[in-house]
Amino acid sequence: MLAVADKGGLPGARSSKEQPPVRIMAHNYFLPRGLGRRIPIPSWIMWRIEYGILALLLWVLRLLPLNLALRVGGSVVATFGPRTSHARKVRNNLKMVCPQNTVEETDQLVQDSFRHFGTAVAELARLDHIWEERDERIEFVLLPGATRPDPSHCTVFVSAHCGAWELTPLVGPYYGVEMPIIYATAKNPHVTDRLKNLRRILNSPLVPREGGIRVLMRLMNQGHSIGLAVDTRMDAGESLPFFGTNALTNTGPARLAQRYGCEMVPLLGQRLPHGRFRVNVFPPIRPRDATATKPEQASDMSRQLNLLFESWIRANPGEWLCIKRRWPKFAYKSTH
């Protein structure tokens, strides 16, 4: 599934003389965004500092016993995440999900969301360990109505940044399905490279998301299945209801499933006690009206998927991570 990092191009190779004197990266992961306004620091230095912080955290997480690593990862990010520039968007998104919550309850959900993010980072850092011990640590469950993934036929797997989302791509190797890992590049090229290396243990091709739907079509033409996390905001898409308010929604997975005559299958990773996990394979989402046009069917399938995501998020709102604006700006005014 897609990584949570913001998409962005890698910087071109420049000499130090060509570096702009005061260019701060647009999206900081750990350092306060206002730091660049107070202390002029070139972006390449900021990238190095942030990569150093991430590398240190990952090194510690890989040293610790798995259960302790999951707790430490969650605690570290829960401590510092609410103080970063991303916290405001996380808060606003959670207000849209739980508008009835008090300020204190929303504060707790924000902290829970960052704790969940930190746990996901620890899971990614230990993905090789979790996979090696999969017989003891992971349950792969076919829910009622679901079918066993077929290696001989491509599938569009879809998920959201809920629960243990970093484990959902393990469906591919577990069922013998050829499924490239599609990732979003980060503004920070050092972070991108490190996260790519952590995913190499799956022995699956790593494909950058920036090629768009053409990349996905090429993969499916080659017989690959694909896996996408599609709960985040799109800069383009169809405006469909999400928690009662229309938001741009990615209908690409449904259109690809129709084009290639394959199933669109939702996946949800769940955390169980004692460092164990469950990956749920849901029944495929199909159009409810076989007589509708293809665009209408894609829209219907995407609406069904949004409703499914809503049910996951409502069940555990503190386990949903959305660090980008999900709804149109005007929609947030009603929550203030």
URURFEN-V414611 format. One record per residue. PHI is phi as a letter, one per 20 degrees, with the letter a starting at -180 (999 if undefined). NEAR is the number of other C-alpha atoms within 12 Angstrom. D_CENTER is the distance of its C-alpha to the mean C-alpha in Angstrom with 2 decimals. Layout:
BEGIN
((PHI/NEAR/D_CENTER) (PHI/NEAR/D_CENTER))
END
This chain:
BEGIN
((999/44/6.67) (f/38/5.13) (f/41/4.82) (e/38/4.25) (f/34/7.89) (f/33/9.97) (f/28/11.71) (r/22/15.35) (f/19/18.32) (f/23/19.85) (f/19/23.09) (f/12/26.29) (f/11/28.70) (c/11/31.10) (f/10/33.94) (f/12/34.02) (f/9/36.64) (e/13/34.35) (f/18/31.64) (f/17/31.78) (f/16/33.44) (c/19/31.06) (c/20/27.64) (e/28/24.80) (g/36/21.20) (f/27/19.53) (c/28/16.44) (e/34/17.36) (e/34/15.08) (c/33/17.88) (e/31/21.07) (g/25/22.24) (f/24/22.15) (f/19/25.81) (g/21/26.82) (f/22/27.17) (f/15/29.56) (e/11/31.68) (c/17/31.78) (f/19/31.70) (c/24/29.44) (g/24/28.55) (f/30/24.89) (f/32/25.45) (f/26/26.67) (g/33/23.75) (f/32/21.42) (f/24/23.63) (f/23/23.72) (f/28/20.00) (f/29/19.62) (f/21/22.47) (f/22/20.88) (f/32/17.70) (f/24/20.01) (f/17/22.23) (f/29/19.59) (f/33/18.32) (f/21/22.03) (f/23/22.84) (f/33/20.05) (f/28/21.32) (e/19/24.85) (f/20/24.51) (g/20/24.82) (g/28/21.51) (f/27/22.04) (f/21/23.08) (f/32/20.23) (f/40/17.71) (f/27/19.93) (f/30/20.48) (g/38/16.87) (f/30/16.30) (f/28/19.64) (f/32/19.31) (f/34/16.18) (f/31/17.63) (f/24/20.79) (e/26/19.74) (g/35/16.52) (f/33/18.61) (e/25/20.91) (e/27/18.60) (f/23/18.43) (f/33/14.94) (f/34/16.58) (f/23/18.42) (f/27/15.54) (f/39/13.88) (f/43/17.44) (f/35/18.13) (f/42/15.18) (f/43/16.28) (f/35/19.81) (f/36/19.05) (f/36/17.79) (c/27/20.73) (f/24/23.44) (e/15/26.12) (f/21/24.96) (f/15/27.21) (f/18/26.31) (f/13/26.40) (f/19/24.13) (f/29/21.55) (g/26/21.95) (f/24/21.29) (f/34/18.09) (f/42/16.84) (f/36/17.86) (f/34/16.33) (f/41/12.87) (f/38/13.29) (f/32/14.86) (f/40/11.98) (f/43/9.82) (f/38/12.84) (f/42/13.13) (f/42/9.74) (f/41/11.13) (f/43/14.32) (f/43/13.04) (f/41/11.75) (f/38/15.13) (d/36/16.98) (g/39/15.32) (f/24/18.70) (f/31/20.63) (f/31/18.70) (f/31/19.16) (f/17/22.79) (d/17/23.48) (g/23/21.65) (f/15/24.88) (e/17/25.13) (d/25/21.56) (c/31/19.62) (d/29/20.79) (d/32/19.73) (d/26/20.94) (e/23/21.98) (f/20/22.27) (g/12/25.45) (n/14/25.55) (e/21/22.94) (c/21/24.29) (f/27/23.78) (g/34/21.66) (d/25/24.32) (f/19/24.23) (e/17/26.84) (c/24/24.88) (f/35/21.55) (c/43/18.84) (e/46/15.85) (e/46/13.25) (c/47/10.71) (b/43/8.23) (c/41/6.26) (e/41/4.43) (c/44/8.04) (l/38/10.29) (e/39/9.92) (f/43/6.79) (f/49/7.67) (e/50/10.95) (f/50/10.47) (f/51/11.37) (f/43/14.55) (g/46/15.88) (g/36/16.94) (f/26/19.30) (f/26/20.38) (e/22/21.73) (m/22/22.76) (e/30/20.59) (f/34/20.09) (c/40/16.41) (f/39/15.32) (e/42/12.02) (e/38/10.64) (c/39/9.06) (e/32/9.18) (f/30/12.19) (e/34/12.75) (g/31/15.94) (e/37/17.19) (f/29/18.22) (f/26/18.95) (f/35/15.45) (g/32/14.21) (f/24/16.98) (f/23/16.45) (f/35/12.84) (f/30/14.10) (f/24/16.98) (f/31/15.13) (e/35/13.65) (f/23/17.16) (f/24/18.38) (f/32/17.16) (l/22/19.77) (d/29/17.76) (g/23/17.90) (d/32/15.26) (c/30/14.92) (f/32/13.77) (f/31/12.19) (f/20/14.95) (f/19/17.49) (m/22/16.16) (f/23/17.47) (f/16/20.42) (f/22/18.52) (f/36/17.10) (f/25/20.68) (f/19/22.17) (f/31/20.10) (f/29/21.09) (f/20/24.63) (e/18/24.71) (n/24/23.92) (f/32/20.35) (e/45/17.83) (c/50/14.34) (c/48/10.90) (c/45/8.36) (e/43/5.43) (c/37/7.87) (e/42/7.99) (e/35/7.97) (f/31/11.44) (d/25/13.26) (f/17/16.31) (b/16/18.04) (q/21/17.98) (d/24/19.94) (f/24/20.54) (c/30/19.98) (f/26/20.24) (b/34/17.37) (l/27/18.93) (n/18/22.22) (c/23/21.48) (f/23/20.86) (b/33/17.74) (g/29/16.87) (c/36/15.00) (f/34/13.92) (e/37/16.76) (g/35/16.25) (g/44/15.19) (f/42/18.30) (f/31/20.49) (f/38/19.65) (f/35/20.42) (f/30/23.67) (f/23/24.61) (d/26/24.43) (m/20/25.69) (c/29/22.91) (e/34/20.99) (d/41/17.64) (d/42/16.45) (f/48/13.78) (c/47/12.39) (c/44/11.76) (e/38/11.81) (c/36/14.25) (e/30/15.89) (d/18/19.66) (f/13/22.38) (m/16/23.51) (m/29/20.42) (d/27/20.08) (b/33/17.33) (c/32/17.35) (d/34/15.30) (e/36/16.53) (d/34/17.28) (e/31/18.19) (f/26/21.03) (f/31/20.37) (e/36/20.18) (c/31/23.33) (f/27/25.19) (e/19/27.65) (c/15/30.34) (f/15/31.44) (e/10/33.85) (f/14/31.38) (f/15/30.58) (g/23/27.57) (f/22/25.86) (f/22/26.72) (f/28/25.33) (f/34/21.97) (f/33/21.93) (f/28/22.92) (f/38/20.27) (f/41/17.55) (f/34/19.35) (f/29/19.35) (f/39/15.62) (g/37/15.24) (f/24/17.83) (f/31/16.14) (g/34/12.93) (g/29/15.56) (f/20/17.24) (f/29/14.33) (f/32/13.69) (f/22/17.48) (f/17/18.06) (b/24/15.96) (f/36/15.07) (f/34/14.76) (d/36/11.87) (d/42/9.64) (d/45/7.80) (b/40/8.42) (e/34/10.05) (c/29/11.26) (f/30/14.09) (e/37/13.24) (d/35/16.93) (g/26/20.01) (g/20/21.69) (f/16/24.68) (f/24/22.85) (f/25/22.25) (f/14/26.00) (f/14/26.76) (e/21/24.79) (d/16/26.88))
END
